[in-house]
Amino acid sequence: MTERDARALRVDESWDTYWRGALSGAAFTSGGTSHPAIQAFWIEFFRATRAADEAPEIIDIASGTGAVIECAKSAYDGQLPDFTCLDVSASAIRILEQRYPSTRTIVANASKIPLDSHDFDIVTSQFGIEYAGVDAIDEVARLVAPGGQLCLLLHNLAGSIHEECAASLDAIERMQQAEFIPHAIAMFESGFAACGGAERADYDIAAKRLAPAVQVLESIMTQHGKHVAGDMVMRLYDDVATIHEQMRHYVPSEVLEWLNRLHGELHAFAGRMASMCDAAIDRTAFERICDGLREHSFSIARADALVNPGQQSPLAWALIATRE
């Protein structure tokens, strides 16, 4: 396995861990995928395509749990057209199938799609293709039928979502380096033992070791704000403090299980944020993508930054192209 393949596998595993967490209600969220301006973009797009074709064949690439489909449903007055959804995460696909039983689903990487060329009237993707590499855009574009449309939202290196992801990644990496969760686990293990009658010496040592990690979390929130990483830093900081103050009222096994689960999720969260940062595209790369589509017989209807009204930082690159 090449280093590139190994890295792609780690990214895929991070996202699948994230969606498995979503199944249990435990996943951290970050990335702006439900931003009102993004939803408005998709609803406007689908309303325009509906005016031209009431029953198009649509495939959404890197669907997640159906953010793009939900917008299409709104534009089509609650009646979904024929949708195929593809995602590398089997966990995401399971959630999507529960939400939209009528959709056809495929578990596959966007860099190697097991479908014939020119089979779809509309091909969409929101923050997904770029994780498989810019070359995957050619793989996705081949699915568009003559006269069909390709509509993409891509991570923008100069955008607010990238800034949010970079801050989240910095916060998670610093918390991992400080070993906040391992130190909290050690402190609670010895603390619960002391509550049961054991000597306090081990607890005092563990609590002293945790203190510098607590200061790291405070520093993170000072720099990035309390809501960094989807409020995760603040929640951990507050919850550990609350449990510590009222330790006798908590079940030890439940507290330790919670912290051990979060320790695993934290690693996956960092991987997801890193993949978002790595996938972000600058203007030069975006222009190359547009030029490549033109070389493959596409005409470009829109190729610019999607900006939230009243703000300067873009949310994404918006690309709409028609195969001639």
C-alpha positions as CSV (number, residue, x, y, z in Angstrom):
1,M,0.0,0.0,0.0
2,T,1.4,3.4,-1.0
3,E,1.6,6.3,1.5
4,R,-1.1,8.1,-0.5
5,D,-3.4,5.0,-0.2
6,A,-2.7,4.6,3.5
7,R,-3.5,8.3,4.1
8,A,-6.8,8.0,2.1
9,L,-7.7,4.9,4.2
10,R,-7.1,6.9,7.4
11,V,-9.4,9.7,6.1
12,D,-12.1,7.2,5.2
13,E,-11.9,5.6,8.6
14,S,-12.1,8.9,10.3
15,W,-15.3,9.8,8.5
16,D,-16.8,6.4,9.1
17,T,-16.1,6.7,12.8
18,Y,-17.8,10.1,12.7
19,W,-20.9,8.8,11.1
20,R,-21.0,5.8,13.5
21,G,-21.0,8.4,16.2
22,A,-23.9,10.1,14.5
23,L,-25.8,6.9,14.7
24,S,-25.5,6.9,18.4
25,G,-25.9,10.6,18.8
26,A,-22.3,11.0,19.9
27,A,-20.5,12.6,16.9
28,F,-18.9,16.0,17.1
29,T,-20.2,18.4,14.4
30,S,-18.2,21.1,12.6
31,G,-17.8,22.3,9.1
32,G,-20.8,24.5,8.1
33,T,-22.6,22.0,5.9
34,S,-26.1,23.2,7.1
35,H,-25.3,26.9,6.7
36,P,-28.4,28.8,5.5
37,A,-26.5,30.3,2.6
38,I,-25.4,26.8,1.5
39,Q,-29.0,25.5,1.8
40,A,-30.2,28.5,-0.2
41,F,-27.7,27.7,-3.0
42,W,-28.9,24.2,-3.4
43,I,-32.6,25.0,-3.3
44,E,-32.1,27.7,-5.9
45,F,-30.2,25.2,-8.1
46,F,-32.8,22.5,-7.8
47,R,-35.6,24.9,-8.5
48,A,-33.9,25.9,-11.7
49,T,-33.3,22.4,-12.8
50,R,-36.9,21.4,-11.9
51,A,-38.2,24.1,-14.3
52,A,-36.3,22.4,-17.1
53,D,-37.0,18.7,-16.1
54,E,-39.5,17.5,-13.6
55,A,-38.0,14.0,-13.4
56,P,-34.2,14.1,-13.8
57,E,-31.8,11.3,-12.9
58,I,-29.6,12.6,-10.1
59,I,-26.6,11.3,-8.3
60,D,-25.1,13.0,-5.3
61,I,-21.4,12.1,-4.5
62,A,-20.1,12.0,-1.0
63,S,-23.7,12.3,0.3
64,G,-23.0,12.0,4.0
65,T,-26.5,11.6,5.5
66,G,-28.3,13.6,2.9
67,A,-27.7,17.4,3.2
68,V,-28.1,17.9,-0.6
69,I,-31.0,15.6,-0.8
70,E,-32.9,17.5,1.9
71,C,-32.6,20.7,-0.2
72,A,-33.7,18.9,-3.3
73,K,-36.8,17.6,-1.4
74,S,-37.6,21.2,-0.5
75,A,-37.2,22.4,-4.1
76,Y,-39.4,19.6,-5.4
77,D,-42.2,20.2,-2.8
78,G,-41.4,17.1,-0.8
79,Q,-41.4,14.7,-3.7
80,L,-37.8,13.6,-4.4
81,P,-36.8,12.9,-8.0
82,D,-34.9,9.7,-8.8
83,F,-31.8,9.9,-6.6
84,T,-28.6,7.8,-6.3
85,C,-26.4,8.6,-3.4
86,L,-22.7,7.5,-3.0
87,D,-20.5,7.8,0.0
88,V,-17.3,6.0,1.2
89,S,-18.8,5.6,4.7
90,A,-21.2,2.6,5.1
91,S,-22.3,4.2,8.4
92,A,-23.4,7.4,6.6
93,I,-25.2,5.4,3.9
94,R,-27.1,3.4,6.6
95,I,-28.4,6.7,8.1
96,L,-29.3,8.0,4.7
97,E,-31.3,4.9,3.8
98,Q,-33.3,5.4,7.0
99,R,-34.0,9.0,6.2
100,Y,-34.7,8.5,2.4
101,P,-35.8,4.9,1.8
102,S,-36.5,5.6,-1.9
103,T,-33.0,6.5,-2.8
104,R,-30.5,4.1,-4.4
105,T,-27.3,4.0,-2.4
106,I,-23.7,3.0,-3.1
107,V,-20.7,2.6,-0.8
108,A,-17.7,3.7,-2.8
109,N,-14.9,6.2,-3.0
110,A,-15.4,9.1,-5.4
111,S,-12.0,8.4,-7.1
112,K,-13.4,5.1,-8.4
113,I,-17.1,5.0,-9.0
114,P,-18.6,1.7,-10.1
115,L,-21.1,3.2,-12.6
116,D,-21.2,3.8,-16.4
117,S,-20.4,7.2,-17.9
118,H,-23.1,9.6,-19.0
119,D,-25.9,8.0,-16.9
120,F,-27.1,11.0,-15.0
121,D,-28.9,14.3,-15.9
122,I,-27.5,16.0,-12.7
123,V,-24.4,15.2,-10.7
124,T,-23.9,17.0,-7.4
125,S,-21.5,17.1,-4.5
126,Q,-21.1,19.2,-1.4
127,F,-17.7,19.2,0.3
128,G,-16.8,15.6,-0.7
129,I,-15.0,15.1,-4.0
130,E,-12.0,17.0,-3.0
131,Y,-11.2,14.5,-0.2
132,A,-10.5,11.9,-2.9
133,G,-8.2,14.3,-4.7
134,V,-8.7,16.9,-7.4
135,D,-8.4,14.1,-10.0
136,A,-11.6,12.7,-8.7
137,I,-13.5,15.6,-10.2
138,D,-12.9,14.1,-13.7
139,E,-14.2,10.7,-12.4
140,V,-17.3,12.4,-11.2
141,A,-17.8,14.6,-14.3
142,R,-17.8,11.5,-16.6
143,L,-21.2,10.5,-15.1
144,V,-22.9,13.6,-16.6
145,A,-25.0,12.9,-19.6
146,P,-24.9,15.2,-22.7
147,G,-26.9,18.3,-21.8
148,G,-26.7,17.4,-18.1
149,Q,-25.3,19.5,-15.3
150,L,-22.5,19.2,-12.8
151,C,-23.0,21.2,-9.6
152,L,-20.3,21.3,-6.9
153,L,-19.5,23.0,-3.7
154,L,-15.8,22.7,-2.8
155,H,-13.8,23.7,0.2
156,N,-12.3,27.1,-0.2
157,L,-8.8,27.7,1.2
158,A,-9.6,31.3,1.9
159,G,-13.0,30.6,3.4
160,S,-14.6,30.8,6.8
161,I,-15.3,27.0,6.9
162,H,-11.6,26.3,6.3
163,E,-10.7,28.8,9.1
164,E,-13.1,27.0,11.4
165,C,-11.7,23.6,10.6
166,A,-8.1,24.8,11.1
167,A,-9.0,26.2,14.5
168,S,-10.7,23.0,15.5
169,L,-7.7,20.9,14.4
170,D,-5.4,23.1,16.4
171,A,-7.6,22.8,19.5
172,I,-7.8,19.0,19.2
173,E,-4.1,18.5,18.6
174,R,-3.2,20.7,21.6
175,M,-5.6,18.9,23.8
176,Q,-4.2,15.5,22.6
177,Q,-0.6,16.7,23.2
178,A,-1.6,17.8,26.8
179,E,-3.2,14.3,27.3
180,F,-6.2,15.9,28.9
181,I,-8.5,12.8,28.7
182,P,-5.8,10.3,29.8
183,H,-5.0,12.5,32.8
184,A,-8.7,12.9,33.6
185,I,-9.2,9.1,33.4
186,A,-6.3,8.6,35.8
187,M,-7.7,11.3,38.2
188,F,-11.2,9.8,38.2
189,E,-9.9,6.2,38.7
190,S,-7.9,7.2,41.8
191,G,-10.6,9.6,42.9
192,F,-13.4,7.0,42.9
193,A,-11.0,4.7,44.7
194,A,-10.5,7.3,47.4
195,C,-14.2,7.8,47.7
196,G,-14.4,4.1,48.4
197,G,-11.9,4.3,51.2
198,A,-8.5,4.0,49.5
199,E,-5.6,6.4,50.4
200,R,-5.8,9.8,48.8
201,A,-2.1,9.9,47.7
202,D,-2.7,8.5,44.2
203,Y,-5.7,10.9,43.7
204,D,-3.6,13.9,44.8
205,I,-0.8,13.0,42.4
206,A,-3.3,12.4,39.5
207,A,-5.1,15.7,40.1
208,K,-1.8,17.6,40.1
209,R,-0.9,16.0,36.8
210,L,-4.3,17.0,35.3
211,A,-3.9,20.7,36.3
212,P,-1.6,21.7,33.4
213,A,-3.9,20.0,30.9
214,V,-6.8,22.0,32.3
215,Q,-4.8,25.2,31.7
216,V,-4.2,24.1,28.1
217,L,-8.0,23.9,27.5
218,E,-8.4,27.3,29.1
219,S,-5.7,28.7,26.7
220,I,-7.4,27.1,23.7
221,M,-10.7,28.7,24.6
222,T,-9.1,32.0,25.1
223,Q,-7.5,31.9,21.7
224,H,-10.2,30.3,19.6
225,G,-13.4,31.0,21.7
226,K,-15.5,28.7,23.8
227,H,-17.3,27.3,20.7
228,V,-14.2,26.0,19.0
229,A,-14.5,22.4,17.7
230,G,-18.2,22.3,17.9
231,D,-18.3,23.3,21.6
232,M,-16.4,20.1,22.4
233,V,-13.5,21.7,24.3
234,M,-15.9,23.7,26.5
235,R,-18.1,20.7,27.1
236,L,-15.2,18.5,28.2
237,Y,-13.8,21.3,30.4
238,D,-17.2,21.9,32.1
239,D,-18.3,18.3,32.4
240,V,-15.0,17.1,33.9
241,A,-15.1,19.9,36.4
242,T,-18.8,19.2,37.3
243,I,-18.1,15.5,37.8
244,H,-15.0,16.2,39.8
245,E,-16.9,18.5,42.2
246,Q,-19.7,15.9,42.7
247,M,-17.7,12.7,42.3
248,R,-19.6,10.7,44.9
249,H,-22.9,11.1,43.0
250,Y,-21.6,9.5,39.8
251,V,-21.2,5.8,38.8
252,P,-17.5,5.2,38.2
253,S,-17.9,2.8,35.3
254,E,-20.2,5.2,33.4
255,V,-17.8,8.1,33.8
256,L,-14.7,6.1,32.7
257,E,-16.6,4.6,29.8
258,W,-17.6,8.1,28.7
259,L,-14.1,9.3,28.8
260,N,-12.6,6.3,27.0
261,R,-15.2,6.6,24.2
262,L,-14.4,10.3,23.8
263,H,-10.7,9.5,23.6
264,G,-11.4,7.4,20.5
265,E,-13.8,9.9,19.0
266,L,-11.3,12.7,19.5
267,H,-8.7,10.9,17.3
268,A,-11.3,10.5,14.6
269,F,-12.4,14.1,14.9
270,A,-8.8,15.3,14.4
271,G,-8.6,13.1,11.3
272,R,-11.8,14.6,9.9
273,M,-10.6,18.2,10.6
274,A,-7.2,17.4,9.0
275,S,-8.9,16.0,5.9
276,M,-11.0,19.1,5.6
277,C,-8.0,21.4,5.8
278,D,-6.0,19.3,3.4
279,A,-8.9,19.2,0.9
280,A,-9.3,23.0,0.7
281,I,-8.7,24.5,-2.7
282,D,-7.0,27.8,-3.6
283,R,-8.0,30.0,-6.5
284,T,-5.3,28.7,-8.8
285,A,-6.4,25.1,-8.3
286,F,-10.1,26.0,-8.7
287,E,-9.3,27.7,-12.0
288,R,-7.4,24.6,-13.2
289,I,-10.5,22.5,-12.3
290,C,-12.7,24.8,-14.5
291,D,-10.2,24.6,-17.3
292,G,-10.2,20.8,-17.1
293,L,-13.9,20.7,-17.4
294,R,-13.9,22.9,-20.4
295,E,-11.4,20.5,-22.0
296,H,-13.9,17.8,-21.4
297,S,-16.7,19.5,-23.3
298,F,-18.3,21.4,-20.4
299,S,-19.5,25.0,-20.5
300,I,-19.2,26.8,-17.2
301,A,-22.3,28.6,-16.0
302,R,-21.0,29.6,-12.6
303,A,-17.5,29.5,-11.1
304,D,-17.0,31.7,-8.1
305,A,-16.9,31.9,-4.4
306,L,-20.2,31.4,-2.5
307,V,-20.4,34.2,0.0
308,N,-22.8,34.6,2.9
309,P,-24.7,37.9,2.5
310,G,-23.1,40.6,4.7
311,Q,-19.8,38.8,5.1
312,Q,-16.5,39.0,3.2
313,S,-15.1,35.5,3.8
314,P,-16.4,32.9,1.3
315,L,-18.1,29.7,2.4
316,A,-17.1,27.6,-0.6
317,W,-16.2,27.5,-4.2
318,A,-19.4,27.1,-6.3
319,L,-19.2,25.4,-9.7
320,I,-22.0,24.8,-12.1
321,A,-21.2,23.3,-15.5
322,T,-23.2,21.8,-18.4
323,R,-21.9,19.0,-20.7
324,E,-22.3,20.1,-24.3
